[in-house]
Amino acid sequence: MQNLNENAIKHNIIDEDSPLLIEVYVADDYLIVQNNLQRKNFVETSNKQGLSNLLSLYSYLSSRSFEIKEENNLFIVKIPLI
C-alpha cells in the first residue's frame, strides 16, 4: 500500500487548487488504491518500474489478477488480498 501511495504522490501534481485525492478501500477481496489523475509532465527520479516490480512480486504470491487501469480521470490499482 505504501508503494502505491508513493507512486500517486510522485507522478501527480499536488497543489492547493488541485489537491491529489487518494482513496484506499477493500472491495470484492481486493485492496484498491485510486487517485485522481493530475500527471506531472516530467518525473525526475522515475525509472517507470515501480508498478511492474509490484506486479512481479504479486505473481509469486498469488495466482489472482492484479489490475492497473485508468478510467473517468482516475488511476486505479487493484491488488488481491492474500
PyMOL Python script that loads the backbone (N, CA, C, O; Angstrom):
from pymol import cmd

cmd.read_pdbstr("""\
ATOM      1  N   MET A   1       0.828  -1.187   0.000  1.00  0.00           N
ATOM      2  CA  MET A   1       0.000   0.000   0.000  1.00  0.00           C
ATOM      3  C   MET A   1       0.876   1.256   0.000  1.00  0.00           C
ATOM      4  O   MET A   1       0.551   2.244  -0.659  1.00  0.00           O
ATOM      5  N   GLN A   2       1.968   1.214   0.730  1.00  0.00           N
ATOM      6  CA  GLN A   2       2.862   2.372   0.774  1.00  0.00           C
ATOM      7  C   GLN A   2       3.400   2.697  -0.621  1.00  0.00           C
ATOM      8  O   GLN A   2       3.446   3.864  -1.011  1.00  0.00           O
ATOM      9  N   ASN A   3       3.805   1.679  -1.366  1.00  0.00           N
ATOM     10  CA  ASN A   3       4.332   1.911  -2.715  1.00  0.00           C
ATOM     11  C   ASN A   3       3.299   2.562  -3.621  1.00  0.00           C
ATOM     12  O   ASN A   3       3.639   3.422  -4.434  1.00  0.00           O
ATOM     13  N   LEU A   4       2.054   2.164  -3.488  1.00  0.00           N
ATOM     14  CA  LEU A   4       1.004   2.729  -4.333  1.00  0.00           C
ATOM     15  C   LEU A   4       0.719   4.182  -3.977  1.00  0.00           C
ATOM     16  O   LEU A   4       0.484   5.001  -4.866  1.00  0.00           O
ATOM     17  N   ASN A   5       0.735   4.510  -2.695  1.00  0.00           N
ATOM     18  CA  ASN A   5       0.547   5.905  -2.287  1.00  0.00           C
ATOM     19  C   ASN A   5       1.728   6.759  -2.736  1.00  0.00           C
ATOM     20  O   ASN A   5       1.541   7.873  -3.226  1.00  0.00           O
ATOM     21  N   GLU A   6       2.934   6.242  -2.570  1.00  0.00           N
ATOM     22  CA  GLU A   6       4.120   6.978  -3.023  1.00  0.00           C
ATOM     23  C   GLU A   6       4.089   7.191  -4.531  1.00  0.00           C
ATOM     24  O   GLU A   6       4.474   8.254  -5.018  1.00  0.00           O
ATOM     25  N   ASN A   7       3.637   6.191  -5.267  1.00  0.00           N
ATOM     26  CA  ASN A   7       3.532   6.298  -6.714  1.00  0.00           C
ATOM     27  C   ASN A   7       2.570   7.426  -7.109  1.00  0.00           C
ATOM     28  O   ASN A   7       2.866   8.212  -8.008  1.00  0.00           O
ATOM     29  N   ALA A   8       1.433   7.497  -6.440  1.00  0.00           N
ATOM     30  CA  ALA A   8       0.453   8.550  -6.734  1.00  0.00           C
ATOM     31  C   ALA A   8       1.048   9.932  -6.458  1.00  0.00           C
ATOM     32  O   ALA A   8       0.879  10.855  -7.256  1.00  0.00           O
ATOM     33  N   ILE A   9       1.735  10.071  -5.340  1.00  0.00           N
ATOM     34  CA  ILE A   9       2.332  11.355  -4.974  1.00  0.00           C
ATOM     35  C   ILE A   9       3.444  11.745  -5.943  1.00  0.00           C
ATOM     36  O   ILE A   9       3.564  12.907  -6.330  1.00  0.00           O
ATOM     37  N   LYS A  10       4.242  10.776  -6.325  1.00  0.00           N
ATOM     38  CA  LYS A  10       5.398  11.018  -7.197  1.00  0.00           C
ATOM     39  C   LYS A  10       4.995  11.451  -8.608  1.00  0.00           C
ATOM     40  O   LYS A  10       5.661  12.292  -9.212  1.00  0.00           O
ATOM     41  N   HIS A  11       3.915  10.885  -9.131  1.00  0.00           N
ATOM     42  CA  HIS A  11       3.564  11.078 -10.534  1.00  0.00           C
ATOM     43  C   HIS A  11       2.456  12.095 -10.785  1.00  0.00           C
ATOM     44  O   HIS A  11       2.077  12.316 -11.936  1.00  0.00           O
ATOM     45  N   ASN A  12       1.934  12.712  -9.741  1.00  0.00           N
ATOM     46  CA  ASN A  12       0.829  13.651  -9.929  1.00  0.00           C
ATOM     47  C   ASN A  12       1.141  15.023  -9.348  1.00  0.00           C
ATOM     48  O   ASN A  12       1.893  15.157  -8.382  1.00  0.00           O
ATOM     49  N   ILE A  13       0.548  16.026  -9.958  1.00  0.00           N
ATOM     50  CA  ILE A  13       0.659  17.399  -9.477  1.00  0.00           C
ATOM     51  C   ILE A  13      -0.213  17.538  -8.232  1.00  0.00           C
ATOM     52  O   ILE A  13      -1.352  17.074  -8.198  1.00  0.00           O
ATOM     53  N   ILE A  14       0.344  18.181  -7.217  1.00  0.00           N
ATOM     54  CA  ILE A  14      -0.402  18.412  -5.983  1.00  0.00           C
ATOM     55  C   ILE A  14      -0.268  19.885  -5.640  1.00  0.00           C
ATOM     56  O   ILE A  14       0.845  20.381  -5.463  1.00  0.00           O
ATOM     57  N   ASP A  15      -1.376  20.583  -5.545  1.00  0.00           N
ATOM     58  CA  ASP A  15      -1.339  21.958  -5.055  1.00  0.00           C
ATOM     59  C   ASP A  15      -2.675  22.294  -4.403  1.00  0.00           C
ATOM     60  O   ASP A  15      -3.624  21.511  -4.442  1.00  0.00           O
ATOM     61  N   GLU A  16      -2.720  23.456  -3.816  1.00  0.00           N
ATOM     62  CA  GLU A  16      -3.897  23.839  -3.035  1.00  0.00           C
ATOM     63  C   GLU A  16      -5.162  23.903  -3.882  1.00  0.00           C
ATOM     64  O   GLU A  16      -6.244  23.547  -3.415  1.00  0.00           O
ATOM     65  N   ASP A  17      -5.028  24.355  -5.126  1.00  0.00           N
ATOM     66  CA  ASP A  17      -6.189  24.475  -6.006  1.00  0.00           C
ATOM     67  C   ASP A  17      -6.592  23.137  -6.640  1.00  0.00           C
ATOM     68  O   ASP A  17      -7.737  22.961  -7.056  1.00  0.00           O
ATOM     69  N   SER A  18      -5.651  22.209  -6.708  1.00  0.00           N
ATOM     70  CA  SER A  18      -5.911  20.891  -7.296  1.00  0.00           C
ATOM     71  C   SER A  18      -5.343  19.802  -6.395  1.00  0.00           C
ATOM     72  O   SER A  18      -4.298  19.230  -6.705  1.00  0.00           O
ATOM     73  N   PRO A  19      -6.005  19.511  -5.299  1.00  0.00           N
ATOM     74  CA  PRO A  19      -5.459  18.508  -4.380  1.00  0.00           C
ATOM     75  C   PRO A  19      -5.467  17.118  -5.010  1.00  0.00           C
ATOM     76  O   PRO A  19      -6.326  16.786  -5.827  1.00  0.00           O
ATOM     77  N   LEU A  20      -4.496  16.329  -4.610  1.00  0.00           N
ATOM     78  CA  LEU A  20      -4.457  14.929  -5.002  1.00  0.00           C
ATOM     79  C   LEU A  20      -5.327  14.156  -4.015  1.00  0.00           C
ATOM     80  O   LEU A  20      -5.111  14.223  -2.805  1.00  0.00           O
ATOM     81  N   LEU A  21      -6.292  13.435  -4.527  1.00  0.00           N
ATOM     82  CA  LEU A  21      -7.202  12.673  -3.685  1.00  0.00           C
ATOM     83  C   LEU A  21      -6.897  11.187  -3.861  1.00  0.00           C
ATOM     84  O   LEU A  21      -7.098  10.625  -4.938  1.00  0.00           O
ATOM     85  N   ILE A  22      -6.417  10.568  -2.806  1.00  0.00           N
ATOM     86  CA  ILE A  22      -6.093   9.144  -2.827  1.00  0.00           C
ATOM     87  C   ILE A  22      -7.105   8.418  -1.950  1.00  0.00           C
ATOM     88  O   ILE A  22      -7.292   8.763  -0.783  1.00  0.00           O
ATOM     89  N   GLU A  23      -7.750   7.417  -2.520  1.00  0.00           N
ATOM     90  CA  GLU A  23      -8.709   6.604  -1.772  1.00  0.00           C
ATOM     91  C   GLU A  23      -8.157   5.189  -1.649  1.00  0.00           C
ATOM     92  O   GLU A  23      -7.642   4.624  -2.613  1.00  0.00           O
ATOM     93  N   VAL A  24      -8.269   4.634  -0.462  1.00  0.00           N
ATOM     94  CA  VAL A  24      -7.833   3.263  -0.196  1.00  0.00           C
ATOM     95  C   VAL A  24      -9.010   2.536   0.428  1.00  0.00           C
ATOM     96  O   VAL A  24      -9.559   2.973   1.440  1.00  0.00           O
ATOM     97  N   TYR A  25      -9.395   1.418  -0.186  1.00  0.00           N
ATOM     98  CA  TYR A  25     -10.519   0.659   0.347  1.00  0.00           C
ATOM     99  C   TYR A  25     -10.433  -0.803  -0.101  1.00  0.00           C
ATOM    100  O   TYR A  25      -9.622  -1.156  -0.957  1.00  0.00           O
ATOM    101  N   VAL A  26     -11.271  -1.629   0.483  1.00  0.00           N
ATOM    102  CA  VAL A  26     -11.347  -3.045   0.139  1.00  0.00           C
ATOM    103  C   VAL A  26     -12.709  -3.309  -0.485  1.00  0.00           C
ATOM    104  O   VAL A  26     -13.741  -2.880   0.031  1.00  0.00           O
ATOM    105  N   ALA A  27     -12.691  -4.034  -1.624  1.00  0.00           N
ATOM    106  CA  ALA A  27     -13.931  -4.438  -2.285  1.00  0.00           C
ATOM    107  C   ALA A  27     -13.689  -5.750  -3.015  1.00  0.00           C
ATOM    108  O   ALA A  27     -12.659  -5.923  -3.667  1.00  0.00           O
ATOM    109  N   ASP A  28     -14.626  -6.663  -2.906  1.00  0.00           N
ATOM    110  CA  ASP A  28     -14.554  -7.947  -3.606  1.00  0.00           C
ATOM    111  C   ASP A  28     -13.221  -8.653  -3.396  1.00  0.00           C
ATOM    112  O   ASP A  28     -12.649  -9.201  -4.339  1.00  0.00           O
ATOM    113  N   ASP A  29     -12.730  -8.640  -2.169  1.00  0.00           N
ATOM    114  CA  ASP A  29     -11.498  -9.332  -1.793  1.00  0.00           C
ATOM    115  C   ASP A  29     -10.239  -8.737  -2.458  1.00  0.00           C
ATOM    116  O   ASP A  29      -9.252  -9.442  -2.669  1.00  0.00           O
ATOM    117  N   TYR A  30     -10.288  -7.448  -2.781  1.00  0.00           N
ATOM    118  CA  TYR A  30      -9.148  -6.718  -3.336  1.00  0.00           C
ATOM    119  C   TYR A  30      -8.889  -5.461  -2.512  1.00  0.00           C
ATOM    120  O   TYR A  30      -9.824  -4.830  -2.018  1.00  0.00           O
ATOM    121  N   LEU A  31      -7.628  -5.106  -2.370  1.00  0.00           N
ATOM    122  CA  LEU A  31      -7.245  -3.801  -1.861  1.00  0.00           C
ATOM    123  C   LEU A  31      -7.215  -2.880  -3.072  1.00  0.00           C
ATOM    124  O   LEU A  31      -6.553  -3.181  -4.066  1.00  0.00           O
ATOM    125  N   ILE A  32      -7.922  -1.771  -2.996  1.00  0.00           N
ATOM    126  CA  ILE A  32      -7.998  -0.843  -4.122  1.00  0.00           C
ATOM    127  C   ILE A  32      -7.435   0.501  -3.680  1.00  0.00           C
ATOM    128  O   ILE A  32      -7.832   1.058  -2.656  1.00  0.00           O
ATOM    129  N   VAL A  33      -6.501   1.006  -4.478  1.00  0.00           N
ATOM    130  CA  VAL A  33      -5.928   2.331  -4.260  1.00  0.00           C
ATOM    131  C   VAL A  33      -6.182   3.111  -5.541  1.00  0.00           C
ATOM    132  O   VAL A  33      -5.751   2.711  -6.623  1.00  0.00           O
ATOM    133  N   GLN A  34      -6.887   4.233  -5.404  1.00  0.00           N
ATOM    134  CA  GLN A  34      -7.175   5.041  -6.589  1.00  0.00           C
ATOM    135  C   GLN A  34      -6.931   6.503  -6.292  1.00  0.00           C
ATOM    136  O   GLN A  34      -7.077   6.966  -5.161  1.00  0.00           O
ATOM    137  N   ASN A  35      -6.557   7.217  -7.340  1.00  0.00           N
ATOM    138  CA  ASN A  35      -6.339   8.656  -7.206  1.00  0.00           C
ATOM    139  C   ASN A  35      -6.807   9.371  -8.461  1.00  0.00           C
ATOM    140  O   ASN A  35      -6.870   8.792  -9.545  1.00  0.00           O
ATOM    141  N   ASN A  36      -7.133  10.646  -8.284  1.00  0.00           N
ATOM    142  CA  ASN A  36      -7.467  11.467  -9.434  1.00  0.00           C
ATOM    143  C   ASN A  36      -6.182  11.713 -10.229  1.00  0.00           C
ATOM    144  O   ASN A  36      -5.113  11.902  -9.648  1.00  0.00           O
ATOM    145  N   LEU A  37      -6.294  11.709 -11.562  1.00  0.00           N
ATOM    146  CA  LEU A  37      -5.130  11.892 -12.426  1.00  0.00           C
ATOM    147  C   LEU A  37      -4.820  13.369 -12.620  1.00  0.00           C
ATOM    148  O   LEU A  37      -5.655  14.135 -13.101  1.00  0.00           O
ATOM    149  N   GLN A  38      -3.619  13.753 -12.242  1.00  0.00           N
ATOM    150  CA  GLN A  38      -3.107  15.114 -12.435  1.00  0.00           C
ATOM    151  C   GLN A  38      -1.630  14.968 -12.776  1.00  0.00           C
ATOM    152  O   GLN A  38      -0.766  15.475 -12.061  1.00  0.00           O
ATOM    153  N   ARG A  39      -1.352  14.278 -13.863  1.00  0.00           N
ATOM    154  CA  ARG A  39       0.007  13.861 -14.200  1.00  0.00           C
ATOM    155  C   ARG A  39       0.987  15.022 -14.296  1.00  0.00           C
ATOM    156  O   ARG A  39       0.701  16.081 -14.853  1.00  0.00           O
ATOM    157  N   LYS A  40       2.163  14.764 -13.721  1.00  0.00           N
ATOM    158  CA  LYS A  40       3.286  15.671 -13.923  1.00  0.00           C
ATOM    159  C   LYS A  40       3.817  15.441 -15.331  1.00  0.00           C
ATOM    160  O   LYS A  40       3.762  14.324 -15.847  1.00  0.00           O
ATOM    161  N   ASN A  41       4.334  16.503 -15.954  1.00  0.00           N
ATOM    162  CA  ASN A  41       4.919  16.361 -17.287  1.00  0.00           C
ATOM    163  C   ASN A  41       6.227  15.579 -17.247  1.00  0.00           C
ATOM    164  O   ASN A  41       6.569  14.875 -18.197  1.00  0.00           O
ATOM    165  N   PHE A  42       6.957  15.710 -16.140  1.00  0.00           N
ATOM    166  CA  PHE A  42       8.255  15.056 -16.022  1.00  0.00           C
ATOM    167  C   PHE A  42       8.476  14.658 -14.577  1.00  0.00           C
ATOM    168  O   PHE A  42       8.266  15.458 -13.666  1.00  0.00           O
ATOM    169  N   VAL A  43       8.902  13.415 -14.368  1.00  0.00           N
ATOM    170  CA  VAL A  43       9.221  12.927 -13.026  1.00  0.00           C
ATOM    171  C   VAL A  43      10.697  12.563 -13.048  1.00  0.00           C
ATOM    172  O   VAL A  43      11.092  11.567 -13.653  1.00  0.00           O
ATOM    173  N   GLU A  44      11.510  13.378 -12.382  1.00  0.00           N
ATOM    174  CA  GLU A  44      12.965  13.258 -12.461  1.00  0.00           C
ATOM    175  C   GLU A  44      13.492  11.915 -11.986  1.00  0.00           C
ATOM    176  O   GLU A  44      14.400  11.364 -12.608  1.00  0.00           O
ATOM    177  N   THR A  45      12.954  11.376 -10.908  1.00  0.00           N
ATOM    178  CA  THR A  45      13.532  10.168 -10.312  1.00  0.00           C
ATOM    179  C   THR A  45      12.806   8.887 -10.718  1.00  0.00           C
ATOM    180  O   THR A  45      13.025   7.843 -10.104  1.00  0.00           O
ATOM    181  N   SER A  46      11.961   8.941 -11.721  1.00  0.00           N
ATOM    182  CA  SER A  46      11.190   7.760 -12.094  1.00  0.00           C
ATOM    183  C   SER A  46      11.962   6.862 -13.055  1.00  0.00           C
ATOM    184  O   SER A  46      12.540   7.326 -14.038  1.00  0.00           O
ATOM    185  N   ASN A  47      11.958   5.560 -12.747  1.00  0.00           N
ATOM    186  CA  ASN A  47      12.513   4.595 -13.682  1.00  0.00           C
ATOM    187  C   ASN A  47      11.406   3.781 -14.348  1.00  0.00           C
ATOM    188  O   ASN A  47      11.684   2.851 -15.105  1.00  0.00           O
ATOM    189  N   LYS A  48      10.147   4.132 -14.065  1.00  0.00           N
ATOM    190  CA  LYS A  48       8.958   3.505 -14.647  1.00  0.00           C
ATOM    191  C   LYS A  48       8.875   2.010 -14.352  1.00  0.00           C
ATOM    192  O   LYS A  48       8.296   1.262 -15.140  1.00  0.00           O
ATOM    193  N   GLN A  49       9.437   1.563 -13.241  1.00  0.00           N
ATOM    194  CA  GLN A  49       9.446   0.142 -12.915  1.00  0.00           C
ATOM    195  C   GLN A  49       8.667  -0.199 -11.646  1.00  0.00           C
ATOM    196  O   GLN A  49       8.476  -1.380 -11.355  1.00  0.00           O
ATOM    197  N   GLY A  50       8.219   0.783 -10.894  1.00  0.00           N
ATOM    198  CA  GLY A  50       7.593   0.532  -9.607  1.00  0.00           C
ATOM    199  C   GLY A  50       6.400  -0.401  -9.667  1.00  0.00           C
ATOM    200  O   GLY A  50       6.347  -1.385  -8.929  1.00  0.00           O
ATOM    201  N   LEU A  51       5.431  -0.108 -10.544  1.00  0.00           N
ATOM    202  CA  LEU A  51       4.249  -0.956 -10.638  1.00  0.00           C
ATOM    203  C   LEU A  51       4.588  -2.305 -11.254  1.00  0.00           C
ATOM    204  O   LEU A  51       4.000  -3.318 -10.875  1.00  0.00           O
ATOM    205  N   SER A  52       5.520  -2.337 -12.190  1.00  0.00           N
ATOM    206  CA  SER A  52       5.947  -3.609 -12.783  1.00  0.00           C
ATOM    207  C   SER A  52       6.581  -4.505 -11.730  1.00  0.00           C
ATOM    208  O   SER A  52       6.320  -5.708 -11.692  1.00  0.00           O
ATOM    209  N   ASN A  53       7.409  -3.922 -10.879  1.00  0.00           N
ATOM    210  CA  ASN A  53       8.038  -4.704  -9.810  1.00  0.00           C
ATOM    211  C   ASN A  53       6.996  -5.241  -8.834  1.00  0.00           C
ATOM    212  O   ASN A  53       7.086  -6.387  -8.394  1.00  0.00           O
ATOM    213  N   LEU A  54       6.015  -4.421  -8.499  1.00  0.00           N
ATOM    214  CA  LEU A  54       4.952  -4.858  -7.596  1.00  0.00           C
ATOM    215  C   LEU A  54       4.125  -5.976  -8.237  1.00  0.00           C
ATOM    216  O   LEU A  54       3.762  -6.945  -7.571  1.00  0.00           O
ATOM    217  N   LEU A  55       3.833  -5.838  -9.520  1.00  0.00           N
ATOM    218  CA  LEU A  55       3.099  -6.874 -10.248  1.00  0.00           C
ATOM    219  C   LEU A  55       3.878  -8.183 -10.251  1.00  0.00           C
ATOM    220  O   LEU A  55       3.304  -9.254 -10.055  1.00  0.00           O
ATOM    221  N   SER A  56       5.174  -8.093 -10.473  1.00  0.00           N
ATOM    222  CA  SER A  56       6.025  -9.282 -10.467  1.00  0.00           C
ATOM    223  C   SER A  56       6.018  -9.963  -9.097  1.00  0.00           C
ATOM    224  O   SER A  56       5.915 -11.187  -9.011  1.00  0.00           O
ATOM    225  N   LEU A  57       6.126  -9.183  -8.044  1.00  0.00           N
ATOM    226  CA  LEU A  57       6.101  -9.733  -6.695  1.00  0.00           C
ATOM    227  C   LEU A  57       4.786 -10.462  -6.430  1.00  0.00           C
ATOM    228  O   LEU A  57       4.788 -11.578  -5.910  1.00  0.00           O
ATOM    229  N   TYR A  58       3.672  -9.841  -6.782  1.00  0.00           N
ATOM    230  CA  TYR A  58       2.382 -10.457  -6.526  1.00  0.00           C
ATOM    231  C   TYR A  58       2.160 -11.709  -7.361  1.00  0.00           C
ATOM    232  O   TYR A  58       1.400 -12.586  -6.952  1.00  0.00           O
ATOM    233  N   SER A  59       2.798 -11.815  -8.512  1.00  0.00           N
ATOM    234  CA  SER A  59       2.646 -13.026  -9.320  1.00  0.00           C
ATOM    235  C   SER A  59       3.236 -14.234  -8.600  1.00  0.00           C
ATOM    236  O   SER A  59       2.801 -15.361  -8.835  1.00  0.00           O
ATOM    237  N   TYR A  60       4.219 -14.017  -7.725  1.00  0.00           N
ATOM    238  CA  TYR A  60       4.771 -15.102  -6.913  1.00  0.00           C
ATOM    239  C   TYR A  60       3.878 -15.450  -5.728  1.00  0.00           C
ATOM    240  O   TYR A  60       3.867 -16.591  -5.266  1.00  0.00           O
ATOM    241  N   LEU A  61       3.139 -14.476  -5.245  1.00  0.00           N
ATOM    242  CA  LEU A  61       2.347 -14.660  -4.036  1.00  0.00           C
ATOM    243  C   LEU A  61       0.923 -15.141  -4.284  1.00  0.00           C
ATOM    244  O   LEU A  61       0.308 -15.754  -3.412  1.00  0.00           O
ATOM    245  N   SER A  62       0.401 -14.860  -5.479  1.00  0.00           N
ATOM    246  CA  SER A  62      -0.994 -15.185  -5.748  1.00  0.00           C
ATOM    247  C   SER A  62      -1.203 -15.417  -7.238  1.00  0.00           C
ATOM    248  O   SER A  62      -0.553 -14.789  -8.074  1.00  0.00           O
ATOM    249  N   SER A  63      -2.110 -16.322  -7.557  1.00  0.00           N
ATOM    250  CA  SER A  63      -2.460 -16.547  -8.957  1.00  0.00           C
ATOM    251  C   SER A  63      -3.591 -15.621  -9.406  1.00  0.00           C
ATOM    252  O   SER A  63      -3.946 -15.586 -10.584  1.00  0.00           O
ATOM    253  N   ARG A  64      -4.146 -14.880  -8.459  1.00  0.00           N
ATOM    254  CA  ARG A  64      -5.239 -13.956  -8.782  1.00  0.00           C
ATOM    255  C   ARG A  64      -4.698 -12.725  -9.502  1.00  0.00           C
ATOM    256  O   ARG A  64      -3.536 -12.354  -9.334  1.00  0.00           O
ATOM    257  N   SER A  65      -5.534 -12.113 -10.286  1.00  0.00           N
ATOM    258  CA  SER A  65      -5.106 -10.988 -11.119  1.00  0.00           C
ATOM    259  C   SER A  65      -4.868  -9.717 -10.313  1.00  0.00           C
ATOM    260  O   SER A  65      -5.511  -9.472  -9.293  1.00  0.00           O
ATOM    261  N   PHE A  66      -3.942  -8.933 -10.793  1.00  0.00           N
ATOM    262  CA  PHE A  66      -3.547  -7.631 -10.267  1.00  0.00           C
ATOM    263  C   PHE A  66      -3.946  -6.667 -11.373  1.00  0.00           C
ATOM    264  O   PHE A  66      -3.535  -6.854 -12.518  1.00  0.00           O
ATOM    265  N   GLU A  67      -4.728  -5.651 -11.069  1.00  0.00           N
ATOM    266  CA  GLU A  67      -5.234  -4.767 -12.121  1.00  0.00           C
ATOM    267  C   GLU A  67      -4.707  -3.346 -11.976  1.00  0.00           C
ATOM    268  O   GLU A  67      -4.637  -2.795 -10.878  1.00  0.00           O
ATOM    269  N   ILE A  68      -4.342  -2.777 -13.107  1.00  0.00           N
ATOM    270  CA  ILE A  68      -3.954  -1.379 -13.190  1.00  0.00           C
ATOM    271  C   ILE A  68      -4.777  -0.789 -14.330  1.00  0.00           C
ATOM    272  O   ILE A  68      -4.718  -1.276 -15.459  1.00  0.00           O
ATOM    273  N   LYS A  69      -5.542   0.259 -14.035  1.00  0.00           N
ATOM    274  CA  LYS A  69      -6.358   0.840 -15.099  1.00  0.00           C
ATOM    275  C   LYS A  69      -6.579   2.326 -14.872  1.00  0.00           C
ATOM    276  O   LYS A  69      -6.418   2.849 -13.770  1.00  0.00           O
ATOM    277  N   GLU A  70      -6.952   2.976 -15.955  1.00  0.00           N
ATOM    278  CA  GLU A  70      -7.343   4.380 -15.921  1.00  0.00           C
ATOM    279  C   GLU A  70      -8.754   4.478 -16.463  1.00  0.00           C
ATOM    280  O   GLU A  70      -9.064   3.945 -17.528  1.00  0.00           O
ATOM    281  N   GLU A  71      -9.603   5.163 -15.719  1.00  0.00           N
ATOM    282  CA  GLU A  71     -10.963   5.392 -16.197  1.00  0.00           C
ATOM    283  C   GLU A  71     -11.558   6.598 -15.486  1.00  0.00           C
ATOM    284  O   GLU A  71     -11.301   6.827 -14.304  1.00  0.00           O
ATOM    285  N   ASN A  72     -12.345   7.354 -16.209  1.00  0.00           N
ATOM    286  CA  ASN A  72     -13.018   8.530 -15.660  1.00  0.00           C
ATOM    287  C   ASN A  72     -12.069   9.444 -14.901  1.00  0.00           C
ATOM    288  O   ASN A  72     -12.398   9.929 -13.818  1.00  0.00           O
ATOM    289  N   ASN A  73     -10.882   9.680 -15.474  1.00  0.00           N
ATOM    290  CA  ASN A  73      -9.876  10.566 -14.882  1.00  0.00           C
ATOM    291  C   ASN A  73      -9.353  10.054 -13.537  1.00  0.00           C
ATOM    292  O   ASN A  73      -8.925  10.840 -12.692  1.00  0.00           O
ATOM    293  N   LEU A  74      -9.390   8.727 -13.345  1.00  0.00           N
ATOM    294  CA  LEU A  74      -8.869   8.090 -12.143  1.00  0.00           C
ATOM    295  C   LEU A  74      -7.805   7.074 -12.532  1.00  0.00           C
ATOM    296  O   LEU A  74      -7.896   6.441 -13.584  1.00  0.00           O
ATOM    297  N   PHE A  75      -6.797   6.920 -11.678  1.00  0.00           N
ATOM    298  CA  PHE A  75      -5.808   5.853 -11.796  1.00  0.00           C
ATOM    299  C   PHE A  75      -6.138   4.862 -10.701  1.00  0.00           C
ATOM    300  O   PHE A  75      -6.189   5.230  -9.527  1.00  0.00           O
ATOM    301  N   ILE A  76      -6.365   3.597 -11.069  1.00  0.00           N
ATOM    302  CA  ILE A  76      -6.863   2.595 -10.123  1.00  0.00           C
ATOM    303  C   ILE A  76      -5.964   1.370 -10.146  1.00  0.00           C
ATOM    304  O   ILE A  76      -5.647   0.837 -11.210  1.00  0.00           O
ATOM    305  N   VAL A  77      -5.558   0.931  -8.963  1.00  0.00           N
ATOM    306  CA  VAL A  77      -4.793  -0.306  -8.830  1.00  0.00           C
ATOM    307  C   VAL A  77      -5.552  -1.211  -7.881  1.00  0.00           C
ATOM    308  O   VAL A  77      -5.915  -0.808  -6.776  1.00  0.00           O
ATOM    309  N   LYS A  78      -5.794  -2.469  -8.333  1.00  0.00           N
ATOM    310  CA  LYS A  78      -6.495  -3.471  -7.515  1.00  0.00           C
ATOM    311  C   LYS A  78      -5.518  -4.616  -7.253  1.00  0.00           C
ATOM    312  O   LYS A  78      -5.010  -5.242  -8.184  1.00  0.00           O
ATOM    313  N   ILE A  79      -5.266  -4.874  -5.980  1.00  0.00           N
ATOM    314  CA  ILE A  79      -4.346  -5.930  -5.564  1.00  0.00           C
ATOM    315  C   ILE A  79      -5.142  -6.968  -4.785  1.00  0.00           C
ATOM    316  O   ILE A  79      -5.877  -6.615  -3.863  1.00  0.00           O
ATOM    317  N   PRO A  80      -5.006  -8.258  -5.143  1.00  0.00           N
ATOM    318  CA  PRO A  80      -5.733  -9.276  -4.392  1.00  0.00           C
ATOM    319  C   PRO A  80      -5.286  -9.353  -2.955  1.00  0.00           C
ATOM    320  O   PRO A  80      -4.091  -9.291  -2.666  1.00  0.00           O
ATOM    321  N   LEU A  81      -6.233  -9.488  -2.055  1.00  0.00           N
ATOM    322  CA  LEU A  81      -5.894  -9.709  -0.653  1.00  0.00           C
ATOM    323  C   LEU A  81      -5.410 -11.145  -0.510  1.00  0.00           C
ATOM    324  O   LEU A  81      -6.049 -12.078  -0.997  1.00  0.00           O
ATOM    325  N   ILE A  82      -4.280 -11.311   0.160  1.00  0.00           N
ATOM    326  CA  ILE A  82      -3.732 -12.661   0.334  1.00  0.00           C
ATOM    327  C   ILE A  82      -3.499 -12.945   1.803  1.00  0.00           C
ATOM    328  O   ILE A  82      -3.040 -14.031   2.157  1.00  0.00           O
TER     329      ILE A  82
END
""", "prot")
cmd.dss("prot")
cmd.show_as("cartoon", "prot")
cmd.util.cbc("prot")
cmd.orient("prot")
